Amino acid sequence: DVFGDDIKRMGVGGLLKEIPSRPLPRDETTRDTDVTATAPRTPKIAALIMAAGQSRRMGAENKLLADVKGTPMVRRVMDQVLASKAGPVAVVLGHEPERVRACLAGSNISFAENPDFEQGLSTSLIRGLEVLPDDIDGVVVCLGDMPRVTANDINRLIAAFSPTEGRAICVPTHHGKRGNPVLWAHRFFDEMRHLHGDVGARHLIGEYADVVAEVEMEADGVLLDVDTPEKLSDITAL
């Protein structure tokens, strides 16, 4: 017969056999090791800032150097990218490269010059991918003329990113309308390297709709790009 005292003695250390998926509660060393081994790795997301365009609609002024509340526009973009969890950060230059480079001097970034920038955004994207390290999981492509995109916006994209769960392209939205920047998984880099024209990689979002995640943002900065003097006036007045 089994009596109460027998059951108590059996309970010392637990009645269940210790297996890797169910370590003993008192075995703190094993439990800590298991947690470390199974913890998801934080993705390494680089950032590209597109700052090569000639901005013809702005007239003679280089819009990237335009003053936005005391700071050149492209500098404001870079500061927010550097304040985010994205890294490393590379800036693609084209039109007036030395002026833009000087504007961004002293920051922990790298540069890529695109001599073919007049052929469209795709050439700058391709050039930017060339200078990124091979060990990144993805890249967030930021536009140099969107000074109201914040570090928090970029971090929300990175937090949503999970290719294994079907979120390989993360697109910001505001009230349901899609904007920029867009975060792309490494798997799309080869296709990006074969793009042409001034449309960037936007069409890939439609082709891979099953792995697109829309990430709603609190403010409309992800929708506001500055491509005319009127928009510059509007954004500096905000």
C-alpha positions in Angstrom: 0.0 0.0 0.0 1.0 3.6 -0.6 0.6 6.0 2.3 0.8 9.8 2.7 4.4 9.8 3.8 5.3 7.7 0.7 3.8 10.3 -1.6 5.5 13.1 0.2 8.9 11.4 -0.3 8.1 10.9 -4.0 7.4 14.6 -4.3 10.9 15.6 -3.5 12.4 16.8 -6.8 9.1 16.4 -8.6 7.1 13.4 -9.9 7.9 14.2 -13.6 11.1 13.1 -15.2 13.4 15.9 -16.2 13.6 16.3 -20.0 15.1 19.2 -22.1 11.7 20.7 -22.7 10.7 20.5 -19.0 13.7 21.1 -16.7 13.4 20.9 -12.9 12.0 24.2 -11.5 14.9 24.2 -8.9 17.5 23.9 -11.7 18.1 27.6 -12.4 21.3 27.0 -14.5 19.5 24.7 -16.9 16.4 27.0 -17.1 18.6 30.1 -17.9 20.5 28.2 -20.5 17.3 27.0 -22.2 15.9 30.5 -22.3 19.0 31.9 -23.9 19.1 29.2 -26.5 15.5 29.7 -27.6 15.3 33.5 -27.3 14.6 35.1 -30.7 17.6 37.0 -32.2 17.0 40.7 -32.7 17.1 41.4 -36.4 19.9 43.5 -37.8 18.3 46.2 -39.9 20.5 48.6 -41.9 19.2 52.0 -43.2 19.7 53.6 -46.6 19.0 57.3 -47.0 18.2 58.3 -50.6 19.9 61.7 -51.0 20.9 61.7 -54.7 18.0 63.3 -56.5 18.2 66.6 -58.4 14.8 67.8 -57.2 13.9 69.6 -60.5 10.4 70.6 -59.2 12.1 72.7 -56.5 13.8 74.9 -59.1 17.4 76.0 -58.5 17.4 75.1 -54.8 18.7 71.8 -53.6 15.7 70.8 -51.4 17.8 68.4 -49.3 19.8 71.4 -48.0 16.7 73.5 -47.5 16.2 74.9 -44.0 13.6 73.1 -41.9 13.3 74.9 -38.6 17.0 75.6 -38.4 18.3 72.3 -39.8 19.0 71.2 -43.3 16.3 68.8 -44.4 18.5 65.8 -45.1 20.3 66.4 -41.8 16.9 66.1 -40.0 16.3 62.8 -41.8 19.7 61.5 -40.9 19.4 62.5 -37.2 16.1 60.5 -36.9 17.6 57.5 -38.6 20.6 57.5 -36.3 18.3 57.9 -33.3 16.5 54.7 -34.3 17.4 51.1 -33.9 18.5 50.8 -37.5 22.2 50.4 -38.3 24.6 50.6 -40.0 23.4 53.8 -41.9 24.5 54.6 -45.5 23.6 57.7 -47.5 23.4 57.6 -51.3 24.7 60.8 -52.9 24.2 62.1 -56.5 23.3 65.7 -57.2 25.8 68.1 -55.5 27.4 65.3 -53.5 30.1 67.4 -51.8 27.5 69.8 -50.4 25.3 67.1 -49.1 28.3 65.2 -47.7 29.5 68.3 -45.9 26.0 68.9 -44.5 26.2 65.4 -42.9 29.8 65.5 -41.7 30.8 64.3 -38.3 28.2 61.5 -38.2 28.6 57.7 -37.9 27.5 57.0 -41.4 28.9 55.8 -44.7 28.4 57.2 -48.2 27.8 55.8 -51.7 28.0 58.0 -54.7 25.7 57.3 -57.6 27.0 58.9 -60.9 23.9 57.6 -62.6 21.4 59.3 -60.3 19.6 61.1 -63.2 18.5 57.7 -64.5 16.2 57.3 -61.5 15.7 56.1 -58.0 16.4 52.5 -58.8 20.1 53.3 -59.6 20.5 54.9 -56.2 18.9 51.9 -54.5 21.2 49.5 -56.3 24.3 51.6 -55.4 23.2 51.8 -51.8 22.8 48.0 -51.5 26.4 47.6 -52.7 27.8 49.3 -49.6 25.8 47.4 -47.0 27.3 44.5 -45.1 26.3 40.9 -46.0 25.1 39.9 -42.5 22.1 42.2 -42.3 18.5 40.8 -42.1 16.9 43.7 -43.9 17.1 47.4 -44.8 14.8 50.3 -44.2 14.9 52.6 -47.3 14.4 56.2 -46.2 13.9 59.2 -48.4 16.0 62.4 -47.8 13.0 64.6 -48.5 10.8 63.3 -45.7 11.9 65.3 -42.7 8.9 64.4 -40.5 9.6 60.6 -40.3 10.7 59.9 -36.8 13.0 57.4 -35.1 9.9 55.9 -33.5 8.3 55.4 -36.9 11.4 53.4 -38.0 11.4 51.5 -34.7 7.8 50.5 -35.2 8.7 49.0 -38.6 11.6 47.1 -37.1 9.4 45.8 -34.3 6.9 44.5 -36.8 9.5 42.8 -39.0 9.5 39.0 -38.9 10.0 37.1 -42.1 9.4 33.8 -40.4 5.9 35.0 -39.4 5.1 36.3 -42.9 6.2 40.0 -42.3 9.1 40.4 -44.7 8.1 43.8 -46.1 6.9 46.3 -43.6 5.1 49.4 -44.9 4.0 52.3 -42.8 0.5 53.6 -43.0 -1.5 56.5 -41.6 -5.2 56.2 -41.6 -4.8 53.3 -44.0 -2.8 55.2 -46.6 0.7 53.7 -47.3 3.8 55.8 -47.2 7.6 55.6 -46.6 10.1 54.4 -45.4 9.7 50.7 -46.3 11.6 47.9 -44.6 12.7 45.1 -46.9 14.0 41.6 -45.9 17.4 40.5 -47.3 15.6 38.0 -49.6 14.5 40.8 -51.9 18.0 42.4 -52.4 18.7 40.4 -55.6 15.5 41.5 -57.3 16.2 45.1 -56.2 19.6 45.0 -57.9 17.8 44.4 -61.2 15.4 47.4 -61.0 15.2 50.1 -63.6 13.8 53.6 -63.8 12.5 56.0 -61.2 10.0 53.8 -59.5 12.2 52.1 -56.9 11.0 48.8 -55.5 7.4 49.8 -55.0 6.1 47.2 -57.5 7.6 44.4 -55.5 5.1 45.2 -52.7 2.3 44.2 -55.1 4.1 41.1 -56.3 4.7 39.9 -52.7 1.5 41.0 -51.1 1.3 37.8 -49.0 4.4 38.9 -46.9 3.5 42.6 -46.6 2.7 44.0 -43.2 1.1 47.4 -42.9 2.2 49.2 -39.8 0.0 52.0 -38.7 1.7 55.2 -37.5 0.4 57.8 -35.1 1.3 60.8 -37.2 1.3 61.6 -40.9 5.1 62.1 -41.4 5.3 58.9 -43.3 3.1 60.4 -46.0 4.8 63.9 -46.3 7.6 64.3 -48.9 8.8 67.7 -50.0 9.0 67.9 -53.7 7.8 71.5 -54.4 8.4 74.9 -52.9 4.8 75.0 -51.7 5.3 71.7 -49.7 8.5 73.1 -48.2 6.6 76.2 -47.0 3.8 74.0 -45.6 6.2 71.7 -43.7 8.2 74.5 -42.2 5.1 76.1 -41.0 4.0 73.1 -39.0 
